[in-house]
Amino acid sequence: MSNPFEDPDGTYVVVRNDEHQYSIWPAAMAVPAGWDVRHGPSGRQECLDFVETNWTDMRPRSLAEWMDGTPAPGPSHA
């Protein structure tokens, strides 16, 4: 059985979590809890191109907001 995550001829979706981290996911598989579809379904390379174009800040959202001086939503750690 081949790896469904690395099938060059497979159909995928691009998913993103609450921390704005992206991944490609086989379209035939259920999207994991906490991830939302942002693109697709489409071919693997189109999904990889979408991720490369749209995931320009590799920092998790909460870290980026903290570093940029914008408090992340959630409980206070003070």
All heavy atoms as a GROMACS GRO file, in nm:
protein
  614
    1MET      N    1   0.086  -0.119   0.000
    1MET     CA    2   0.000   0.000   0.000
    1MET      C    3   0.089   0.124   0.000
    1MET      O    4   0.184   0.136   0.077
    1MET     CB    5  -0.090  -0.002   0.123
    1MET     CG    6  -0.186   0.112   0.128
    1MET     SD    7  -0.306   0.087   0.261
    1MET     CE    8  -0.306   0.248   0.330
    2SER      N    9   0.058   0.217  -0.086
    2SER     CA   10   0.137   0.340  -0.094
    2SER      C   11   0.094   0.440   0.013
    2SER      O   12  -0.014   0.431   0.069
    2SER     CB   13   0.126   0.402  -0.232
    2SER     OG   14  -0.008   0.444  -0.255
    3ASN      N   15   0.181   0.536   0.038
    3ASN     CA   16   0.155   0.639   0.138
    3ASN      C   17   0.059   0.743   0.079
    3ASN      O   18   0.096   0.813  -0.016
    3ASN     CB   19   0.287   0.704   0.179
    3ASN     CG   20   0.270   0.806   0.288
    3ASN    OD1   21   0.162   0.855   0.314
    3ASN    ND2   22   0.380   0.840   0.352
    4PRO      N   23  -0.063   0.759   0.132
    4PRO     CA   24  -0.159   0.854   0.075
    4PRO      C   25  -0.117   1.000   0.092
    4PRO      O   26  -0.172   1.088   0.027
    4PRO     CB   27  -0.289   0.825   0.152
    4PRO     CG   28  -0.243   0.768   0.282
    4PRO     CD   29  -0.117   0.690   0.250
    5PHE      N   30  -0.018   1.026   0.177
    5PHE     CA   31   0.028   1.163   0.199
    5PHE      C   32   0.135   1.205   0.098
    5PHE      O   33   0.172   1.321   0.092
    5PHE     CB   34   0.082   1.179   0.341
    5PHE     CG   35  -0.026   1.172   0.445
    5PHE    CD1   36  -0.063   1.051   0.501
    5PHE    CD2   37  -0.094   1.285   0.485
    5PHE    CE1   38  -0.164   1.043   0.596
    5PHE    CE2   39  -0.194   1.280   0.580
    5PHE     CZ   40  -0.229   1.158   0.634
    6GLU      N   41   0.185   1.110   0.021
    6GLU     CA   42   0.292   1.139  -0.074
    6GLU      C   43   0.262   1.089  -0.214
    6GLU      O   44   0.353   1.061  -0.292
    6GLU     CB   45   0.424   1.082  -0.022
    6GLU     CG   46   0.467   1.147   0.107
    6GLU     CD   47   0.601   1.095   0.158
    6GLU    OE1   48   0.668   1.019   0.085
    6GLU    OE2   49   0.637   1.132   0.270
    7ASP      N   50   0.136   1.077  -0.249
    7ASP     CA   51   0.095   1.030  -0.381
    7ASP      C   52   0.096   1.148  -0.478
    7ASP      O   53   0.012   1.238  -0.468
    7ASP     CB   54  -0.044   0.970  -0.373
    7ASP     CG   55  -0.095   0.918  -0.506
    7ASP    OD1   56  -0.025   0.931  -0.608
    7ASP    OD2   57  -0.207   0.863  -0.507
    8PRO      N   58   0.190   1.151  -0.573
    8PRO     CA   59   0.197   1.265  -0.665
    8PRO      C   60   0.073   1.279  -0.752
    8PRO      O   61   0.046   1.388  -0.804
    8PRO     CB   62   0.322   1.237  -0.749
    8PRO     CG   63   0.348   1.092  -0.733
    8PRO     CD   64   0.291   1.050  -0.601
    9ASP      N   65  -0.004   1.172  -0.766
    9ASP     CA   66  -0.126   1.176  -0.847
    9ASP      C   67  -0.252   1.186  -0.762
    9ASP      O   68  -0.362   1.181  -0.814
    9ASP     CB   69  -0.133   1.051  -0.936
    9ASP     CG   70  -0.016   1.043  -1.032
    9ASP    OD1   71   0.022   1.148  -1.088
    9ASP    OD2   72   0.038   0.932  -1.048
   10GLY      N   73  -0.235   1.201  -0.630
   10GLY     CA   74  -0.349   1.205  -0.538
   10GLY      C   75  -0.422   1.339  -0.541
   10GLY      O   76  -0.374   1.438  -0.597
   11THR      N   77  -0.537   1.339  -0.479
   11THR     CA   78  -0.616   1.461  -0.463
   11THR      C   79  -0.609   1.501  -0.316
   11THR      O   80  -0.629   1.417  -0.227
   11THR     CB   81  -0.762   1.436  -0.505
   11THR    OG1   82  -0.763   1.393  -0.642
   11THR    CG2   83  -0.846   1.563  -0.492
   12TYR      N   84  -0.580   1.628  -0.293
   12TYR     CA   85  -0.555   1.678  -0.158
   12TYR      C   86  -0.637   1.804  -0.129
   12TYR      O   87  -0.689   1.867  -0.220
   12TYR     CB   88  -0.406   1.714  -0.141
   12TYR     CG   89  -0.315   1.595  -0.151
   12TYR    CD1   90  -0.269   1.549  -0.274
   12TYR    CD2   91  -0.276   1.527  -0.037
   12TYR    CE1   92  -0.186   1.439  -0.283
   12TYR    CE2   93  -0.192   1.416  -0.044
   12TYR     CZ   94  -0.149   1.373  -0.168
   12TYR     OH   95  -0.067   1.264  -0.177
   13VAL      N   96  -0.642   1.838  -0.002
   13VAL     CA   97  -0.691   1.968   0.043
   13VAL      C   98  -0.581   2.030   0.127
   13VAL      O   99  -0.494   1.960   0.179
   13VAL     CB  100  -0.822   1.956   0.126
   13VAL    CG1  101  -0.937   1.907   0.040
   13VAL    CG2  102  -0.804   1.868   0.249
   14VAL      N  103  -0.584   2.163   0.138
   14VAL     CA  104  -0.494   2.233   0.229
   14VAL      C  105  -0.574   2.262   0.355
   14VAL      O  106  -0.686   2.314   0.348
   14VAL     CB  107  -0.441   2.364   0.167
   14VAL    CG1  108  -0.357   2.441   0.268
   14VAL    CG2  109  -0.362   2.335   0.041
   15VAL      N  110  -0.518   2.227   0.469
   15VAL     CA  111  -0.583   2.251   0.597
   15VAL      C  112  -0.498   2.345   0.680
   15VAL      O  113  -0.376   2.356   0.661
   15VAL     CB  114  -0.609   2.118   0.672
   15VAL    CG1  115  -0.712   2.034   0.598
   15VAL    CG2  116  -0.481   2.038   0.694
   16ARG      N  117  -0.564   2.418   0.772
   16ARG     CA  118  -0.495   2.510   0.862
   16ARG      C  119  -0.556   2.496   1.000
   16ARG      O  120  -0.677   2.482   1.016
   16ARG     CB  121  -0.511   2.655   0.812
   16ARG     CG  122  -0.428   2.754   0.893
   16ARG     CD  123  -0.440   2.893   0.839
   16ARG     NE  124  -0.561   2.953   0.892
   16ARG     CZ  125  -0.595   3.080   0.877
   16ARG    NH1  126  -0.519   3.161   0.806
   16ARG    NH2  127  -0.706   3.126   0.928
   17ASN      N  128  -0.470   2.503   1.103
   17ASN     CA  129  -0.519   2.493   1.240
   17ASN      C  130  -0.531   2.632   1.303
   17ASN      O  131  -0.505   2.733   1.238
   17ASN     CB  132  -0.430   2.399   1.324
   17ASN     CG  133  -0.290   2.452   1.344
   17ASN    OD1  134  -0.259   2.569   1.323
   17ASN    ND2  135  -0.201   2.362   1.386
   18ASP      N  136  -0.571   2.636   1.430
   18ASP     CA  137  -0.591   2.763   1.500
   18ASP      C  138  -0.463   2.844   1.515
   18ASP      O  139  -0.468   2.964   1.539
   18ASP     CB  140  -0.653   2.739   1.639
   18ASP     CG  141  -0.797   2.693   1.632
   18ASP    OD1  142  -0.861   2.712   1.526
   18ASP    OD2  143  -0.847   2.639   1.732
   19GLU      N  144  -0.348   2.779   1.505
   19GLU     CA  145  -0.220   2.848   1.515
   19GLU      C  146  -0.172   2.895   1.377
   19GLU      O  147  -0.059   2.939   1.362
   19GLU     CB  148  -0.116   2.757   1.580
   19GLU     CG  149  -0.137   2.739   1.729
   19GLU     CD  150  -0.108   2.865   1.809
   19GLU    OE1  151  -0.020   2.945   1.770
   19GLU    OE2  152  -0.175   2.885   1.912
   20HIS      N  153  -0.258   2.881   1.276
   20HIS     CA  154  -0.231   2.922   1.138
   20HIS      C  155  -0.115   2.843   1.077
   20HIS      O  156  -0.040   2.896   0.995
   20HIS     CB  157  -0.208   3.072   1.128
   20HIS     CG  158  -0.331   3.152   1.160
   20HIS    ND1  159  -0.338   3.286   1.143
   20HIS    CD2  160  -0.452   3.116   1.209
   20HIS    CE1  161  -0.456   3.329   1.180
   20HIS    NE2  162  -0.527   3.226   1.221
   21GLN      N  163  -0.103   2.718   1.116
   21GLN     CA  164  -0.007   2.627   1.055
   21GLN      C  165  -0.080   2.547   0.948
   21GLN      O  166  -0.194   2.504   0.968
   21GLN     CB  167   0.051   2.533   1.162
   21GLN     CG  168   0.129   2.608   1.268
   21GLN     CD  169   0.158   2.523   1.389
   21GLN    OE1  170   0.070   2.457   1.443
   21GLN    NE2  171   0.283   2.525   1.432
   22TYR      N  172  -0.015   2.530   0.834
   22TYR     CA  173  -0.077   2.465   0.719
   22TYR      C  174  -0.024   2.324   0.699
   22TYR      O  175   0.088   2.292   0.738
   22TYR     CB  176  -0.047   2.544   0.592
   22TYR     CG  177  -0.122   2.674   0.580
   22TYR    CD1  178  -0.079   2.789   0.645
   22TYR    CD2  179  -0.235   2.683   0.500
   22TYR    CE1  180  -0.146   2.908   0.633
   22TYR    CE2  181  -0.303   2.803   0.486
   22TYR     CZ  182  -0.259   2.915   0.552
   22TYR     OH  183  -0.327   3.032   0.539
   23SER      N  184  -0.104   2.242   0.632
   23SER     CA  185  -0.063   2.109   0.592
   23SER      C  186  -0.148   2.069   0.471
   23SER      O  187  -0.256   2.126   0.449
   23SER     CB  188  -0.085   2.010   0.706
   23SER     OG  189  -0.038   1.881   0.670
   24ILE      N  190  -0.097   1.973   0.393
   24ILE     CA  191  -0.184   1.915   0.291
   24ILE      C  192  -0.235   1.782   0.346
   24ILE      O  193  -0.168   1.716   0.426
   24ILE     CB  194  -0.115   1.900   0.155
   24ILE    CG1  195   0.000   1.801   0.158
   24ILE    CG2  196  -0.067   2.035   0.104
   24ILE    CD1  197   0.050   1.766   0.019
   25TRP      N  198  -0.356   1.747   0.305
   25TRP     CA  199  -0.425   1.630   0.359
   25TRP      C  200  -0.495   1.558   0.246
   25TRP      O  201  -0.559   1.623   0.163
   25TRP     CB  202  -0.526   1.678   0.464
   25TRP     CG  203  -0.575   1.569   0.553
   25TRP    CD1  204  -0.693   1.503   0.543
   25TRP    CD2  205  -0.505   1.513   0.664
   25TRP    NE1  206  -0.702   1.409   0.643
   25TRP    CE2  207  -0.588   1.413   0.718
   25TRP    CE3  208  -0.382   1.537   0.723
   25TRP    CZ2  209  -0.551   1.336   0.828
   25TRP    CZ3  210  -0.344   1.462   0.832
   25TRP    CH2  211  -0.429   1.363   0.884
   26PRO      N  212  -0.486   1.426   0.241
   26PRO     CA  213  -0.557   1.352   0.136
   26PRO      C  214  -0.707   1.384   0.140
   26PRO      O  215  -0.770   1.376   0.246
   26PRO     CB  216  -0.530   1.206   0.170
   26PRO     CG  217  -0.402   1.209   0.250
   26PRO     CD  218  -0.408   1.337   0.328
   27ALA      N  219  -0.762   1.420   0.025
   27ALA     CA  220  -0.903   1.461   0.018
   27ALA      C  221  -0.998   1.347   0.057
   27ALA      O  222  -1.108   1.373   0.106
   27ALA     CB  223  -0.936   1.513  -0.121
   28ALA      N  224  -0.956   1.224   0.040
   28ALA     CA  225  -1.042   1.109   0.071
   28ALA      C  226  -1.048   1.079   0.220
   28ALA      O  227  -1.131   1.001   0.264
   28ALA     CB  228  -0.992   0.986  -0.004
   29MET      N  229  -0.962   1.143   0.299
   29MET     CA  230  -0.959   1.118   0.444
   29MET      C  231  -1.029   1.232   0.519
   29MET      O  232  -1.025   1.347   0.475
   29MET     CB  233  -0.814   1.106   0.492
   29MET     CG  234  -0.741   0.988   0.433
   29MET     SD  235  -0.567   0.980   0.479
   29MET     CE  236  -0.579   0.946   0.653
   30ALA      N  237  -1.090   1.198   0.632
   30ALA     CA  238  -1.156   1.300   0.714
   30ALA      C  239  -1.051   1.398   0.767
   30ALA      O  240  -0.941   1.357   0.806
   30ALA     CB  241  -1.229   1.234   0.831
   31VAL      N  242  -1.085   1.525   0.766
   31VAL     CA  243  -0.995   1.629   0.818
   31VAL      C  244  -0.992   1.616   0.970
   31VAL      O  245  -1.097   1.606   1.035
   31VAL     CB  246  -1.043   1.769   0.774
   31VAL    CG1  247  -0.962   1.878   0.839
   31VAL    CG2  248  -1.039   1.780   0.622
   32PRO      N  249  -0.873   1.617   1.031
   32PRO     CA  250  -0.864   1.602   1.177
   32PRO      C  251  -0.930   1.718   1.251
   32PRO      O  252  -0.936   1.831   1.199
   32PRO     CB  253  -0.714   1.602   1.205
   32PRO     CG  254  -0.646   1.589   1.074
   32PRO     CD  255  -0.743   1.630   0.969
   33ALA      N  256  -0.977   1.690   1.370
   33ALA     CA  257  -1.036   1.794   1.456
   33ALA      C  258  -0.934   1.906   1.476
   33ALA      O  259  -0.815   1.881   1.492
   33ALA     CB  260  -1.076   1.735   1.590
   34GLY      N  261  -0.983   2.030   1.473
   34GLY     CA  262  -0.897   2.145   1.494
   34GLY      C  263  -0.835   2.201   1.366
   34GLY      O  264  -0.762   2.298   1.372
   35TRP      N  265  -0.862   2.138   1.253
   35TRP     CA  266  -0.810   2.184   1.124
   35TRP      C  267  -0.927   2.218   1.034
   35TRP      O  268  -1.030   2.150   1.036
   35TRP     CB  269  -0.725   2.076   1.060
   35TRP     CG  270  -0.600   2.045   1.135
   35TRP    CD1  271  -0.590   1.966   1.246
   35TRP    CD2  272  -0.469   2.092   1.106
   35TRP    NE1  273  -0.459   1.962   1.288
   35TRP    CE2  274  -0.383   2.038   1.203
   35TRP    CE3  275  -0.416   2.175   1.008
   35TRP    CZ2  276  -0.246   2.063   1.205
   35TRP    CZ3  277  -0.280   2.199   1.009
   35TRP    CH2  278  -0.196   2.145   1.106
   36ASP      N  279  -0.914   2.324   0.953
   36ASP     CA  280  -1.017   2.366   0.858
   36ASP      C  281  -0.960   2.364   0.718
   36ASP      O  282  -0.844   2.401   0.696
   36ASP     CB  283  -1.064   2.509   0.889
   36ASP     CG  284  -1.132   2.520   1.024
   36ASP    OD1  285  -1.218   2.435   1.053
   36ASP    OD2  286  -1.098   2.613   1.099
   37VAL      N  287  -1.042   2.326   0.621
   37VAL     CA  288  -1.000   2.326   0.481
   37VAL      C  289  -0.989   2.470   0.432
   37VAL      O  290  -1.081   2.549   0.449
   37VAL     CB  291  -1.098   2.245   0.394
   37VAL    CG1  292  -1.063   2.258   0.247
   37VAL    CG2  293  -1.101   2.100   0.437
   38ARG      N  294  -0.876   2.502   0.370
   38ARG     CA  295  -0.851   2.637   0.318
   38ARG      C  296  -0.841   2.638   0.166
   38ARG      O  297  -0.848   2.745   0.104
   38ARG     CB  298  -0.722   2.694   0.375
   38ARG     CG  299  -0.722   2.706   0.525
   38ARG     CD  300  -0.842   2.778   0.572
   38ARG     NE  301  -0.803   2.893   0.650
   38ARG     CZ  302  -0.887   2.981   0.698
   38ARG    NH1  303  -1.015   2.967   0.677
   38ARG    NH2  304  -0.845   3.082   0.768
   39HIS      N  305  -0.820   2.521   0.104
   39HIS     CA  306  -0.804   2.514  -0.041
   39HIS      C  307  -0.828   2.370  -0.085
   39HIS      O  308  -0.799   2.276  -0.014
   39HIS     CB  309  -0.661   2.555  -0.079
   39HIS     CG  310  -0.632   2.542  -0.224
   39HIS    ND1  311  -0.674   2.634  -0.317
   39HIS    CD2  312  -0.564   2.447  -0.294
   39HIS    CE1  313  -0.633   2.597  -0.436
   39HIS    NE2  314  -0.566   2.483  -0.424
   40GLY      N  315  -0.880   2.359  -0.207
   40GLY     CA  316  -0.896   2.227  -0.267
   40GLY      C  317  -1.038   2.178  -0.257
   40GLY      O  318  -1.127   2.250  -0.213
   41PRO      N  319  -1.058   2.058  -0.301
   41PRO     CA  320  -0.959   1.959  -0.339
   41PRO      C  321  -0.893   1.991  -0.474
   41PRO      O  322  -0.954   2.047  -0.563
   41PRO     CB  323  -1.038   1.828  -0.346
   41PRO     CG  324  -1.179   1.867  -0.366
   41PRO     CD  325  -1.195   2.005  -0.308
   42SER      N  326  -0.766   1.953  -0.482
   42SER     CA  327  -0.690   1.970  -0.605
   42SER      C  328  -0.567   1.879  -0.600
   42SER      O  329  -0.549   1.805  -0.504
   42SER     CB  330  -0.650   2.117  -0.624
   42SER     OG  331  -0.573   2.162  -0.516
   43GLY      N  332  -0.485   1.890  -0.701
   43GLY     CA  333  -0.365   1.807  -0.707
   43GLY      C  334  -0.263   1.844  -0.600
   43GLY      O  335  -0.266   1.953  -0.544
   44ARG      N  336  -0.173   1.751  -0.576
   44ARG     CA  337  -0.070   1.770  -0.472
   44ARG      C  338   0.012   1.895  -0.496
   44ARG      O  339   0.032   1.975  -0.405
   44ARG     CB  340   0.019   1.646  -0.468
   44ARG     CG  341   0.131   1.654  -0.366
   44ARG     CD  342   0.212   1.524  -0.364
   44ARG     NE  343   0.334   1.536  -0.287
   44ARG     CZ  344   0.342   1.532  -0.155
   44ARG    NH1  345   0.232   1.515  -0.083
   44ARG    NH2  346   0.458   1.546  -0.094
   45GLN      N  347   0.062   1.915  -0.618
   45GLN     CA  348   0.149   2.029  -0.644
   45GLN      C  349   0.073   2.161  -0.629
   45GLN      O  350   0.127   2.257  -0.574
   45GLN     CB  351   0.213   2.022  -0.783
   45GLN     CG  352   0.319   2.128  -0.805
   45GLN     CD  353   0.432   2.118  -0.702
   45GLN    OE1  354   0.494   2.014  -0.685
   45GLN    NE2  355   0.459   2.228  -0.632
   46GLU      N  356  -0.052   2.166  -0.672
   46GLU     CA  357  -0.131   2.289  -0.654
   46GLU      C  358  -0.149   2.320  -0.506
   46GLU      O  359  -0.139   2.436  -0.464
   46GLU     CB  360  -0.267   2.276  -0.722
   46GLU     CG  361  -0.348   2.403  -0.715
   46GLU     CD  362  -0.482   2.393  -0.786
   46GLU    OE1  363  -0.492   2.323  -0.887
   46GLU    OE2  364  -0.577   2.458  -0.738
   47CYS      N  365  -0.170   2.217  -0.425
   47CYS     CA  366  -0.183   2.238  -0.280
   47CYS      C  367  -0.051   2.285  -0.219
   47CYS      O  368  -0.050   2.377  -0.137
   47CYS     CB  369  -0.232   2.111  -0.212
   47CYS     SG  370  -0.406   2.074  -0.242
   48LEU      N  371   0.059   2.224  -0.260
   48LEU     CA  372   0.190   2.268  -0.211
   48LEU      C  373   0.218   2.412  -0.250
   48LEU      O  374   0.270   2.490  -0.170
   48LEU     CB  375   0.300   2.176  -0.263
   48LEU     CG  376   0.300   2.034  -0.206
   48LEU    CD1  377   0.400   1.947  -0.282
   48LEU    CD2  378   0.329   2.034  -0.058
   49ASP      N  379   0.180   2.449  -0.372
   49ASP     CA  380   0.198   2.588  -0.417
   49ASP      C  381   0.114   2.684  -0.333
   49ASP      O  382   0.158   2.794  -0.298
   49ASP     CB  383   0.162   2.602  -0.565
   49ASP     CG  384   0.260   2.530  -0.657
   49ASP    OD1  385   0.371   2.493  -0.613
   49ASP    OD2  386   0.223   2.508  -0.775
   50PHE      N  387  -0.010   2.643  -0.302
   50PHE     CA  388  -0.098   2.726  -0.217
   50PHE      C  389  -0.033   2.748  -0.080
   50PHE      O  390  -0.031   2.861  -0.030
   50PHE     CB  391  -0.235   2.660  -0.202
   50PHE     CG  392  -0.330   2.740  -0.118
   50PHE    CD1  393  -0.411   2.836  -0.176
   50PHE    CD2  394  -0.337   2.721   0.020
   50PHE    CE1  395  -0.498   2.911  -0.097
   50PHE    CE2  396  -0.424   2.796   0.098
   50PHE     CZ  397  -0.505   2.891   0.039
   51VAL      N  398   0.020   2.642  -0.021
   51VAL     CA  399   0.084   2.654   0.110
   51VAL      C  400   0.204   2.749   0.100
   51VAL      O  401   0.221   2.838   0.184
   51VAL     CB  402   0.127   2.516   0.164
   51VAL    CG1  403   0.214   2.531   0.288
   51VAL    CG2  404   0.005   2.431   0.196
   52GLU      N  405   0.286   2.731  -0.002
   52GLU     CA  406   0.405   2.816  -0.016
   52GLU      C  407   0.368   2.963  -0.032
   52GLU      O  408   0.433   3.051   0.024
   52GLU     CB  409   0.487   2.772  -0.137
   52GLU     CG  410   0.615   2.849  -0.152
   52GLU     CD  411   0.703   2.796  -0.263
   52GLU    OE1  412   0.686   2.682  -0.305
   52GLU    OE2  413   0.790   2.873  -0.308
   53THR      N  414   0.259   2.991  -0.103
   53THR     CA  415   0.215   3.128  -0.125
   53THR      C  416   0.151   3.189   0.000
   53THR      O  417   0.169   3.308   0.028
   53THR     CB  418   0.114   3.133  -0.242
   53THR    OG1  419   0.179   3.086  -0.360
   53THR    CG2  420   0.062   3.273  -0.266
   54ASN      N  421   0.078   3.109   0.076
   54ASN     CA  422  -0.004   3.162   0.185
   54ASN      C  423   0.055   3.147   0.325
   54ASN      O  424   0.013   3.218   0.416
   54ASN     CB  425  -0.142   3.098   0.180
   54ASN     CG  426  -0.219   3.145   0.062
   54ASN    OD1  427  -0.277   3.253   0.062
   54ASN    ND2  428  -0.218   3.067  -0.046
   55TRP      N  429   0.148   3.056   0.345
   55TRP     CA  430   0.209   3.038   0.477
   55TRP      C  431   0.343   3.108   0.477
   55TRP      O  432   0.448   3.048   0.466
   55TRP     CB  433   0.223   2.891   0.510
   55TRP     CG  434   0.254   2.861   0.654
   55TRP    CD1  435   0.252   2.948   0.759
   55TRP    CD2  436   0.292   2.734   0.709
   55TRP    NE1  437   0.285   2.883   0.876
   55TRP    CE2  438   0.310   2.752   0.848
   55TRP    CE3  439   0.310   2.609   0.653
   55TRP    CZ2  440   0.347   2.647   0.932
   55TRP    CZ3  441   0.346   2.505   0.738
   55TRP    CH2  442   0.365   2.524   0.875
   56THR      N  443   0.337   3.238   0.491
   56THR     CA  444   0.457   3.321   0.479
   56THR      C  445   0.526   3.345   0.613
   56THR      O  446   0.642   3.384   0.616
   56THR     CB  447   0.424   3.456   0.414
   56THR    OG1  448   0.323   3.521   0.492
   56THR    CG2  449   0.372   3.436   0.272
   57ASP      N  450   0.457   3.324   0.722
   57ASP     CA  451   0.514   3.340   0.856
   57ASP      C  452   0.506   3.205   0.925
   57ASP      O  453   0.398   3.160   0.962
   57ASP     CB  454   0.438   3.447   0.934
   57ASP     CG  455   0.501   3.480   1.068
   57ASP    OD1  456   0.590   3.404   1.114
   57ASP    OD2  457   0.463   3.582   1.127
   58MET      N  458   0.618   3.140   0.941
   58MET     CA  459   0.620   3.004   0.995
   58MET      C  460   0.595   2.997   1.146
   58MET      O  461   0.574   2.890   1.201
   58MET     CB  462   0.755   2.936   0.963
   58MET     CG  463   0.784   2.926   0.815
   58MET     SD  464   0.662   2.835   0.722
   58MET     CE  465   0.704   2.670   0.768
   59ARG      N  466   0.596   3.112   1.212
   59ARG     CA  467   0.571   3.112   1.356
   59ARG      C  468   0.426   3.074   1.385
   59ARG      O  469   0.336   3.118   1.313
   59ARG     CB  470   0.598   3.249   1.416
   59ARG     CG  471   0.739   3.300   1.399
   59ARG     CD  472   0.753   3.443   1.447
   59ARG     NE  473   0.669   3.532   1.367
   59ARG     CZ  474   0.649   3.661   1.395
   59ARG    NH1  475   0.705   3.717   1.500
   59ARG    NH2  476   0.572   3.734   1.317
   60PRO      N  477   0.401   2.995   1.490
   60PRO     CA  478   0.263   2.973   1.532
   60PRO      C  479   0.197   3.109   1.561
   60PRO      O  480   0.263   3.202   1.606
   60PRO     CB  481   0.276   2.890   1.660
   60PRO     CG  482   0.411   2.826   1.651
   60PRO     CD  483   0.496   2.924   1.575
   61ARG      N  484   0.069   3.119   1.535
   61ARG     CA  485  -0.005   3.245   1.551
   61ARG      C  486   0.016   3.306   1.689
   61ARG      O  487   0.043   3.426   1.701
   61ARG     CB  488  -0.155   3.223   1.526
   61ARG     CG  489  -0.238   3.351   1.544
   61ARG     CD  490  -0.387   3.321   1.548
   61ARG     NE  491  -0.422   3.222   1.648
   61ARG     CZ  492  -0.441   3.248   1.777
   61ARG    NH1  493  -0.431   3.371   1.822
   61ARG    NH2  494  -0.473   3.152   1.861
   62SER      N  495   0.007   3.226   1.793
   62SER     CA  496   0.021   3.280   1.929
   62SER      C  497   0.160   3.340   1.952
   62SER      O  498   0.173   3.445   2.015
   62SER     CB  499  -0.011   3.174   2.034
   62SER     OG  500   0.072   3.060   2.017
   63LEU      N  501   0.262   3.277   1.900
   63LEU     CA  502   0.398   3.330   1.914
   63LEU      C  503   0.414   3.458   1.834
   63LEU      O  504   0.469   3.557   1.882
   63LEU     CB  505   0.501   3.228   1.869
   63LEU     CG  506   0.647   3.276   1.868
   63LEU    CD1  507   0.691   3.314   2.009
   63LEU    CD2  508   0.737   3.169   1.809
   64ALA      N  509   0.362   3.460   1.711
   64ALA     CA  510   0.372   3.580   1.627
   64ALA      C  511   0.301   3.698   1.695
   64ALA      O  512   0.355   3.809   1.697
   64ALA     CB  513   0.311   3.553   1.489
   65GLU      N  514   0.183   3.674   1.750
   65GLU     CA  515   0.110   3.781   1.818
   65GLU      C  516   0.186   3.829   1.940
   65GLU      O  517   0.195   3.949   1.966
   65GLU     CB  518  -0.031   3.734   1.855
   65GLU     CG  519  -0.120   3.719   1.733
   65GLU     CD  520  -0.257   3.663   1.766
   65GLU    OE1  521  -0.281   3.622   1.882
   65GLU    OE2  522  -0.341   3.660   1.674
   66TRP      N  523   0.244   3.737   2.017
   66TRP     CA  524   0.321   3.775   2.135
   66TRP      C  525   0.443   3.858   2.095
   66TRP      O  526   0.471   3.962   2.152
   66TRP     CB  527   0.362   3.650   2.212
   66TRP     CG  528   0.447   3.681   2.331
   66TRP    CD1  529   0.404   3.725   2.453
   66TRP    CD2  530   0.588   3.673   2.340
   66TRP    NE1  531   0.511   3.743   2.537
   66TRP    CE2  532   0.627   3.711   2.470
   66TRP    CE3  533   0.688   3.634   2.250
   66TRP    CZ2  534   0.758   3.714   2.511
   66TRP    CZ3  535   0.819   3.637   2.292
   66TRP    CH2  536   0.853   3.676   2.421
   67MET      N  537   0.515   3.812   1.992
   67MET     CA  538   0.635   3.883   1.948
   67MET      C  539   0.602   4.019   1.889
   67MET      O  540   0.681   4.113   1.899
   67MET     CB  541   0.712   3.799   1.846
   67MET     CG  542   0.775   3.674   1.907
   67MET     SD  543   0.859   3.573   1.785
   67MET     CE  544   1.006   3.672   1.759
   68ASP      N  545   0.486   4.029   1.826
   68ASP     CA  546   0.445   4.156   1.764
   68ASP      C  547   0.372   4.246   1.862
   68ASP      O  548   0.328   4.355   1.825
   68ASP     CB  549   0.356   4.128   1.643
   68ASP     CG  550   0.430   4.054   1.532
   68ASP    OD1  551   0.556   4.055   1.533
   68ASP    OD2  552   0.363   3.995   1.445
   69GLY      N  553   0.355   4.203   1.987
   69GLY     CA  554   0.292   4.286   2.089
   69GLY      C  555   0.141   4.280   2.093
   69GLY      O  556   0.079   4.359   2.163
   70THR      N  557   0.082   4.188   2.022
   70THR     CA  558  -0.064   4.172   2.024
   70THR      C  559  -0.095   4.049   2.108
   70THR      O  560  -0.053   3.939   2.072
   70THR     CB  561  -0.119   4.150   1.881
   70THR    OG1  562  -0.075   4.257   1.800
   70THR    CG2  563  -0.270   4.142   1.882
   71PRO      N  564  -0.166   4.065   2.218
   71PRO     CA  565  -0.192   3.948   2.303
   71PRO      C  566  -0.279   3.846   2.233
   71PRO      O  567  -0.375   3.881   2.164
   71PRO     CB  568  -0.262   4.007   2.425
   71PRO     CG  569  -0.317   4.137   2.380
   71PRO     CD  570  -0.227   4.186   2.271
   72ALA      N  571  -0.242   3.720   2.246
   72ALA     CA  572  -0.322   3.611   2.192
   72ALA      C  573  -0.444   3.591   2.281
   72ALA      O  574  -0.436   3.608   2.402
   72ALA     CB  575  -0.240   3.482   2.185
   73PRO      N  576  -0.558   3.554   2.224
   73PRO     CA  577  -0.676   3.528   2.306
   73PRO      C  578  -0.652   3.407   2.394
   73PRO      O  579  -0.576   3.318   2.360
   73PRO     CB  580  -0.785   3.503   2.205
   73PRO     CG  581  -0.716   3.467   2.079
   73PRO     CD  582  -0.583   3.533   2.083
   74GLY      N  583  -0.714   3.405   2.507
   74GLY     CA  584  -0.701   3.292   2.598
   74GLY      C  585  -0.669   3.337   2.739
   74GLY      O  586  -0.665   3.457   2.767
   75PRO      N  587  -0.645   3.243   2.826
   75PRO     CA  588  -0.620   3.277   2.967
   75PRO      C  589  -0.490   3.358   2.983
   75PRO      O  590  -0.395   3.340   2.909
   75PRO     CB  591  -0.608   3.142   3.036
   75PRO     CG  592  -0.601   3.039   2.931
   75PRO     CD  593  -0.642   3.101   2.802
   76SER      N  594  -0.491   3.444   3.081
   76SER     CA  595  -0.374   3.526   3.111
   76SER      C  596  -0.272   3.443   3.185
   76SER      O  597  -0.306   3.361   3.270
   76SER     CB  598  -0.416   3.647   3.195
   76SER     OG  599  -0.302   3.716   3.238
   77HIS      N  600  -0.144   3.465   3.154
   77HIS     CA  601  -0.037   3.394   3.224
   77HIS      C  602   0.039   3.488   3.316
   77HIS      O  603   0.152   3.458   3.353
   77HIS     CB  604   0.058   3.329   3.122
   77HIS     CG  605  -0.008   3.225   3.040
   77HIS    ND1  606  -0.047   3.104   3.090
   77HIS    CD2  607  -0.046   3.224   2.910
   77HIS    CE1  608  -0.104   3.032   2.995
   77HIS    NE2  609  -0.105   3.103   2.885
   78ALA      N  610  -0.020   3.599   3.352
   78ALA     CA  611   0.048   3.697   3.437
   78ALA      C  612   0.045   3.656   3.581
   78ALA      O  613  -0.034   3.580   3.627
   78ALA     CB  614  -0.018   3.832   3.420
   0.00000   0.00000   0.00000
